[in-house]
Amino acid sequence: MAIVHAVKFILWLKVQLLLATWTVVIDTLSGNKKIDPCVVTYPLRVTSDWHITLFATSITITPGTMSLTIVDDDEENEQGDRHLIVHAVYGSKPDQVLADLQKMEEMLAPHVAAIAHDLSAAKVEYPAPKASSLGRKA
């Protein structure tokens, strides 16, 4: 069963990669830039390190998105909530970015669909902070 699920996830991810690549190519070639970045702090439901790594990697290989870091709510508590901070180039609708991340997490690990998930509590920085506001030179 695990092999069937892995194949299903890989095929689904390939489709997502093609769709995201197409969006970036059209945006680049048309000159009609739809770039409107946001940064979201996504509350993870997957808990194993390899699930988190695969999830973060799947996000990063998808054109237009990048996993920035993982944050633990309570580093003293091994059971503390973990969050993945994600930058989305096409983030004009942060709620949609969060919903897309939720879908990817559920495709990767279907068991998390049964876990309550309140995306309204997710932290959103929209528009994304500029490098100059982070104390760095652009």
C-alpha positions in Angstrom: 0.0 0.0 0.0 2.9 2.4 0.8 4.3 1.9 -2.7 0.9 2.8 -4.3 0.7 5.9 -2.1 4.2 6.9 -3.0 3.5 6.6 -6.7 0.3 8.5 -6.4 2.1 11.4 -4.5 4.9 11.5 -7.1 2.5 11.7 -10.0 0.5 14.4 -8.2 3.6 16.3 -7.4 4.8 16.1 -11.1 1.5 17.7 -12.2 1.9 20.5 -9.6 5.5 21.1 -10.8 4.3 21.3 -14.4 1.5 23.7 -13.5 3.8 25.9 -11.4 6.5 25.9 -14.1 3.9 26.9 -16.7 2.8 29.8 -14.6 6.3 31.1 -14.1 7.2 30.7 -17.9 4.0 32.5 -19.0 4.6 35.3 -16.5 8.2 35.6 -17.6 7.6 35.6 -21.3 4.5 37.8 -21.3 6.1 40.5 -19.2 2.8 40.6 -17.3 4.3 40.1 -13.8 1.8 38.7 -11.3 4.5 38.5 -8.6 3.0 39.4 -5.3 5.0 37.6 -2.6 3.9 36.6 0.8 5.5 34.6 3.7 3.3 32.2 5.6 3.9 30.3 8.8 2.3 27.0 8.2 1.3 24.8 11.2 2.6 21.3 10.4 0.5 18.2 11.1 3.2 15.8 9.9 5.6 15.0 12.8 8.3 12.7 11.6 11.5 14.3 10.4 11.5 12.5 7.1 7.9 13.6 6.4 8.8 17.2 7.3 11.9 17.0 5.1 10.0 15.6 2.2 7.2 18.2 2.6 9.7 21.1 2.7 11.7 19.7 -0.2 8.5 19.3 -2.3 7.6 22.9 -1.6 11.1 24.2 -2.5 11.3 22.3 -5.8 8.0 23.8 -6.9 8.6 26.9 -8.9 7.4 30.0 -7.1 7.7 28.6 -3.5 10.5 28.1 -1.1 10.7 26.6 2.4 12.6 29.0 4.6 12.9 27.3 8.0 11.2 25.2 10.6 10.1 26.7 13.9 9.4 24.8 17.1 6.9 26.5 19.4 8.6 25.0 22.4 12.1 23.6 21.8 12.1 22.1 25.4 9.1 20.0 24.5 9.7 17.4 21.9 5.9 17.3 21.3 5.6 21.0 20.7 3.9 22.3 17.6 6.2 22.8 14.6 5.7 25.4 11.8 7.2 25.6 8.4 7.8 29.1 7.1 7.2 29.3 3.4 7.8 32.1 0.9 5.4 32.2 -2.1 6.1 34.4 -5.1 2.5 34.3 -6.2 1.0 35.1 -2.8 -1.7 37.7 -3.5 -4.1 35.3 -1.8 -2.3 34.0 1.3 -5.4 31.9 2.3 -5.0 30.0 -1.0 -1.3 29.5 -0.4 -2.1 28.0 3.0 -4.8 25.8 1.4 -2.4 24.6 -1.3 0.2 23.7 1.4 -2.5 21.8 3.3 -3.4 19.9 0.2 0.2 19.0 -0.4 0.7 17.8 3.2 -2.4 15.6 2.9 -1.2 14.2 -0.4 2.1 13.4 1.2 0.6 11.9 4.4 -3.1 11.1 4.0 -3.4 10.3 7.7 -3.1 14.0 8.6 -6.4 14.8 6.9 -8.1 13.5 10.1 -6.2 15.9 12.3 -7.9 19.2 13.1 -6.1 22.1 11.3 -7.0 25.7 12.0 -5.4 27.7 9.1 -7.0 30.9 10.3 -4.4 31.0 13.2 -1.5 30.8 10.7 0.7 33.8 10.6 0.8 35.6 7.3 3.2 38.4 6.2 1.6 40.0 3.2 3.2 41.6 1.3 6.4 39.8 2.1 9.0 41.8 4.0 11.6 43.5 1.8 15.3 42.7 2.5 15.8 46.3 3.6 13.2 45.9 6.4 15.1 42.9 7.7 18.2 45.0 8.4 20.1 43.7 5.3 21.2 45.5 2.2 19.1 44.7 -0.9 
